[in-house]
C-alpha cells in the first residue's frame, strides 16, 4: 500500500502552520496591550496623585484666604472703631463742658430760690441721668426711662471680640418648616419672618437678652420719660446710616408711625397697639417725642420697640405696593437681604441675609444668615445629620431618640432651657360656630382630653399642662388655678345639659336638630408633634362620642384660614412678648374684625373690661390682680383649651461660639462667631 503525500495533507499542514502563526501573533499583540494598559495605569496613578496634591494646595490656599479676609475685616473694623471712639471722646468732651455750664446755671438758679439743687438719683430723672437705671419686672411704666444699659448692644458684640479665638467669617444656616410668606415690615406674617426682620430693622431700644427688666439703647442713645408717663423723648444717635448709606434722623421715626397708622396700610396687629400713641413729633434732627393717650403699662415698650423704616426708601412705594409686595425689607441693621427687596418672593428657596457693609455699629462676625426651607420633618432631620445646617429644634416626639443618638449629637451641643417669655400650645375653638358657642361645651371638650397622659406619653415629659395664657414664671398667672381635669363622665353630663346626646345610637352625639357633633381640627402639616397631639385628641373625643377630622395645612394656607376664620378648631402656639404679656390681641373682642388675632371670635364683656383696666393701671399690684381676674375668666370660659407649656430643646453645632440660651430666647445671631480653624468653606 503506497504512502503518498496528497493535497489534503498539504492543506492540513498549511492550516496548522497558519494557526500557529496566528497564535504567536495574538500572544505578541496581547503582550503589547498589557504593556499599554500598564503604562495607562501608571499615568492614571500619577494624575490622581497630582490631583490630590492640587486639592490639598487649594484647601490650604482657601484656608489662608479665609484667614487673610478675616484679618483684613477685623483690622478694618478696629480702625473704624478707633475712629468712632476718637469722635465719641471729642463729642463727650463737648458734652461735659456743656453739662458743667448747665449745672452751674441750675445751681445759681437754685441758690436764688433756696432749693437744694437737682436730683442726681432716686425716683425722679435727674440731671445727667441719660436713661441709665433699672426697671423691675416690667412694673410702673414711666420708670422704664431709667432702665437702660449705657453701652447699648455694641457692648455685647464687643465683648465677644475679647475672646482669643474670635474671628470673622462663616455662615449660620438654620432650618424653617415652610416658606416665609412676607418680609415687608408690620404686615401679618410668621415667626421666621419676624426673626429675619429683627436682623434688618432696628428699634430705638430693646430689652436685654439676659436681664429682660433692663433696656439697651439701639438707635436711641438715651431717653427721658415724664413723671406722668405720657411723654417719652428719645435722643437719637448721630452716626446711624441705613443700608444704602443715607443718614437716619427723627423724620424716619415720624414717618414710620404715620405710614403704619395710615388707613391704607394693612397692619391691624400693630395698629391695635399703636392706637395708644397720640402723636410722634421730631424735635430737631436727632430727637423724637412720643405723646401717649393714656398710661398704658407697656407704653414705653411700644415707643422703644418701634422698628424704624427709612422715609427715603419706603416713600417711593404706594400703600397698595407696600401691602402687596412681600419682600420690602430694608433697614439700618447689621444684615440686609441678599437680593433687591423689590424682587424677593416667597418660595422654597433659602432666604439669605448678608452683612450690611454700611452698618453704623459693631459689625457681626458671621458673613451670612441662611434660612433653608424643609416642608417635611424627615428630610430636615436627614439634612441635619449630613451637616447641611447648624441648628435644629428638638420636638417632644423626637426627644428620647435624639437624646440617645450619639451620632446625631456628635459635634453638637444639647441645650434645654425655658425662657421667661415662654409661650403655650392650645386648641382654639371658633366661638362664632354654634357648636362651640356654649362655654359648657368648651369646658367638656377640655375635660375629654387627657392632657396629663399626653404630656407624659406623647410629649415625652418635655411639657407641663397649661391652665391659661400667662407664663408660670411671671406674676400675671393666678397660682390658685388648677388645670381642668380629665373627666369624661362630667364632660358627657355637661354636653347633655347643652343639648348634645347620642339620639340615634350611632356612637356620635347629635343636637335636637339632628346635627352630629363632628368638627375639623386644623393643624400645621410640617410639625409632627402637632399631628401626634391631634391624633391623641381625636381618640379622646371618641370616648365622648365626638367625631374629629384632622386637617393638615401648610403654614401659608393655615394663616389664610385663620385670617378668614375658616376653621372649626385650630391647634397652634403663642409666645409671650416679654416678662409681662398683654393678651389684648388674642382675647379682646375689638380684635375679632379686620384681620385681628382674636380669630376664634371670642367675646366677653368681663374679659374686655378687665383687660382694658389692666392695660392702663400703673400700680403693679392692682394690675397683676386684674390680670389674674382675666386668667380666672378665661379658665372658666375656655375659648382655648390651654394644652401645654414647653421648655425648649435644641441641638446646635459646637463650632458656633457664644451661641448660648438667654432669658428671652436663642436668636441673638449677631453675637455669634466661629473660630478660624473651625470655619466651613461656603460658596
NORRANOR-V163982 format. One record per backbone hydrogen bond with DSSP energy under -0.5 kcal/mol. CO is the residue of the C=O (numbers start at 1). NH is the residue of the N-H. Records with the same first field share a line. If there is no record, write none. Layout:
CO->NH  NH
This chain:
2->4
4->6
6->10
7->11
8->12
9->13
10->14
11->15
12->16
13->17
14->18
15->19
16->20
17->21
18->22
19->23
20->24
21->25
22->26
23->27
24->28
25->29
26->30
27->31
28->32
29->33
30->34
31->35
32->36
33->37
34->38
35->39
36->40
37->41
38->42
39->43
40->44
41->45
42->46
43->47
44->48
45->49
46->50
47->51
48->52
49->53
50->54
51->55
52->56
53->57
54->58
55->59
56->60
57->61
58->62
59->63
60->64
61->65
62->66
63->67
64->68
65->69
66->70
67->71
68->72
69->73
70->74
71->75
72->76
73->77
74->78
75->79
76->80
77->81
78->82
79->83
80->84
81->85
82->86
83->87
84->88
85->89
86->90
87->91
88->92
89->93
90->94
91->95
92->96
93->97
94->98
95->99
96->100
97->101
98->102
99->103
100->104
101->105
102->106
103->107
104->108
105->109
106->110
107->111
108->112
109->113
110->114  115
119->127
121->124
124->126
126->129
129->132
135->137
136->139
140->143
141->144
142->145
143->146
144->147
146->148
147->215
148->133  150
149->152  217
151->155
152->155  156
153->156  157
154->158
155->159
156->160
157->161
158->162
159->162
160->163
163->166
167->674
170->367  368
171->173
172->174  370
173->390  391
174->372
176->374
184->187
190->194
191->195
192->196
193->197
194->198
195->199
196->199  200
197->200  201
199->335
200->333
202->308
203->219
204->218  220
206->216
209->663  664
211->208  214
213->135
214->208
215->149
216->206
217->153
219->237
222->235
224->233
226->229
230->292
231->226
232->290
233->224
234->236  288
235->221  222
240->248
242->245
246->242
249->252  253
250->254
251->255
252->256
253->257
254->258
255->259
256->260
257->261
258->262
259->262
262->265
265->267
266->188
267->271
268->272
269->273
270->273  274
271->275
273->276
274->277
276->293  294
279->291
281->289
284->287
285->250
286->236
287->283
288->234
289->281
290->232
291->278  279
294->296
296->299
298->302
299->303
300->304
301->305
303->306
304->204  205
306->308
309->311
310->314
311->315
313->316
314->317
318->322
319->323
320->324
321->325
325->328
326->183  184
327->329
328->185  330
331->243
334->356
336->354
340->343  344
341->344
350->352
351->371
352->338
353->369
354->336
355->357
356->359
365->169
367->355
368->172
369->353
370->174  372
371->351
372->176
376->380
377->381
378->382
379->383
380->384
381->385
382->386
383->388
384->387
390->653
391->175
392->651
393->395
395->398  399
396->399
398->402
399->403
400->404
401->405
402->405
404->406
405->409
406->410
409->412
411->654
413->415  652
415->650
417->648
419->422
421->576
424->574
425->643  644
426->428  572
427->429  641
428->570
429->431
430->433
433->436  437
434->437
438->441  442
439->443
440->444
441->445
442->446
443->447
444->448
446->449
447->487
448->450
449->451
450->454
451->455
452->456
453->457
454->459
455->461
459->462
462->647
464->645
471->474  477
477->479
478->481
485->487
487->491
488->492
489->493
490->494
491->495
492->496
493->497
494->498
495->500
496->499
499->501
501->503  510
509->517
510->501
511->514
515->511
516->518
517->547
519->549
520->522  568  569
521->551
522->571
523->553
524->527
526->528
527->530  531
528->532
529->533
530->534
531->535
532->536
533->537
534->538
535->539
536->540
537->541
538->542
539->543
540->543  544
541->544  546
542->545
545->509
547->519
549->521  551
550->552
551->523
553->525
554->558
555->559
556->560
557->561
558->562
559->563
560->564
561->565  566
562->565
565->567
568->430
569->522
570->428  572
572->426
574->424
581->583
583->586  587
584->588
588->591
589->592
591->598
593->596
597->599
598->601
600->431  432
604->608
605->609
606->610
607->611
608->612
609->613
610->614
611->615
612->616
613->616
614->617
615->297
616->618
618->620
619->623
620->624
621->625
622->626
623->627
624->628
625->629
626->630
627->631
628->632
629->633
630->634
631->635
632->636
633->637
634->638
639->429
640->642
641->427  643
643->466
644->425  646
645->464
648->417
649->394
650->415
651->392
652->413
653->656
655->657
656->659
657->673
658->660
662->665
663->420  421
665->662
667->669
668->671
669->672
672->365
673->657
675->678  679
676->679
679->681
